[in-house]
């Protein structure tokens, strides 16, 4: 079976590419021909994926229907990751909507153009439930959704387009997914993380588990037509403070509850019983992730921990908080 992965060289796209190859699928990739993407592709294709599957690289713009159509050759399923995230969705709203919503409509149209019922697997987000800290956990698929910013509005538009497309689909509302290969946090993202109240609920899921769920859904008739919640399960139901201290804390910059903000955020714990039963993907606990981060950052932690009393005020000043 050949799987097309759009946005293949982003963090979650790469995880799906590896898992698809591990399970023996042929893969077509689609992404913008940026220098970084070409570098990642070359490293993967000439390294760990060499000889493991038939991989075809397609370069193009998700906003261009012809580019997307060209990537559909011999495809049996599409995993549609190509999208932009906050803060781009707020800083460049028209561009973001063209990519996120327009790109999804192009994928739907390109699939229709094949004349075949190719399933589209779409990673949405748990954030479509909006901010409701007084609602008792967990969030369930049937809970009301509410667009609270451009990003969540785009996700809900894409979900609706898929449900109205007449094509087979699976929508995944994905929890907070970070791996140990953390990229540099942007100022706005870091400020947002530290402004959220310490006991705000969130559910973690490792990128490899997201990828396993996605690939296990390919060819899974029971999953088709469903909206599923993807989270790590009970062992990954933590708080904002837990996440910060598993990441920044692993680097030596631990925080107390009273050092975080007071804002609620649109994360929560999820009811993943159905998705786990169908897809059998939950393998990495939050404790596993925390230990992985602890090991990865072990060499920088002693120095940063020593300088933490100096770094924290400077960080606050830089963030304007």
HUCORPE-V577853 format. One record per residue. RES is the residue in one letter. PSI is psi in whole degrees, 0 to 359 (999 if undefined). Layout:
RES	PSI
RES	PSI
//
This chain:
X	137
X	127
X	129
X	127
X	113
X	152
X	37
X	340
X	13
X	178
X	308
X	328
X	318
X	320
X	320
X	321
X	315
X	317
X	322
X	316
X	321
X	323
X	3
X	13
X	150
X	150
X	137
X	135
X	149
X	126
X	168
X	144
X	48
X	154
X	318
X	319
X	319
X	324
X	315
X	317
X	314
X	318
X	318
X	312
X	326
X	351
X	251
X	338
X	357
X	121
X	359
X	333
X	169
X	106
X	127
X	126
X	128
X	130
X	138
X	191
X	122
X	341
X	350
X	113
X	320
X	321
X	316
X	318
X	321
X	335
X	355
X	359
X	124
X	19
X	140
X	343
X	152
X	129
X	114
X	91
X	337
X	118
X	164
X	155
X	171
X	146
X	0
X	323
X	336
X	324
X	329
X	70
X	321
X	315
X	316
X	319
X	323
X	320
X	309
X	309
X	310
X	321
X	320
X	320
X	325
X	320
X	315
X	314
X	321
X	322
X	316
X	323
X	340
X	342
X	9
X	153
X	71
X	123
X	142
X	123
X	121
X	121
X	101
X	208
X	148
X	342
X	348
X	348
X	346
X	184
X	117
X	72
X	343
X	350
X	131
X	137
X	163
X	165
X	142
X	157
X	321
X	0
X	151
X	147
X	159
X	124
X	123
X	353
X	181
X	320
X	310
X	327
X	317
X	315
X	317
X	324
X	318
X	318
X	313
X	318
X	320
X	317
X	333
X	0
X	337
X	4
X	156
X	141
X	161
X	129
X	129
X	119
X	106
X	138
X	190
X	120
X	110
X	144
X	180
X	341
X	62
X	139
X	161
X	128
X	135
X	156
X	313
X	321
X	318
X	318
X	319
X	316
X	316
X	347
X	345
X	144
X	148
X	326
X	13
X	129
X	141
X	153
X	130
X	148
X	133
X	142
X	326
X	327
X	324
X	314
X	318
X	317
X	315
X	309
X	324
X	340
X	339
X	123
X	6
X	100
X	328
X	335
X	337
X	137
X	3
X	154
X	123
X	145
X	128
X	116
X	170
X	353
X	189
X	324
X	352
X	12
X	103
X	198
X	171
X	318
X	321
X	316
X	316
X	319
X	346
X	341
X	286
X	322
X	326
X	336
X	1
X	3
X	69
X	151
X	149
X	162
X	322
X	357
X	353
X	175
X	200
X	9
X	143
X	160
X	161
X	54
X	160
X	175
X	153
X	152
X	102
X	18
X	314
X	314
X	321
X	321
X	320
X	324
X	345
X	64
X	347
X	105
X	337
X	121
X	167
X	325
X	323
X	313
X	315
X	319
X	321
X	316
X	320
X	318
X	318
X	323
X	18
X	332
X	332
X	341
X	314
X	318
X	313
X	320
X	320
X	321
X	0
X	319
X	335
X	319
X	319
X	310
X	322
X	321
X	315
X	319
X	318
X	322
X	348
X	29
X	999
//
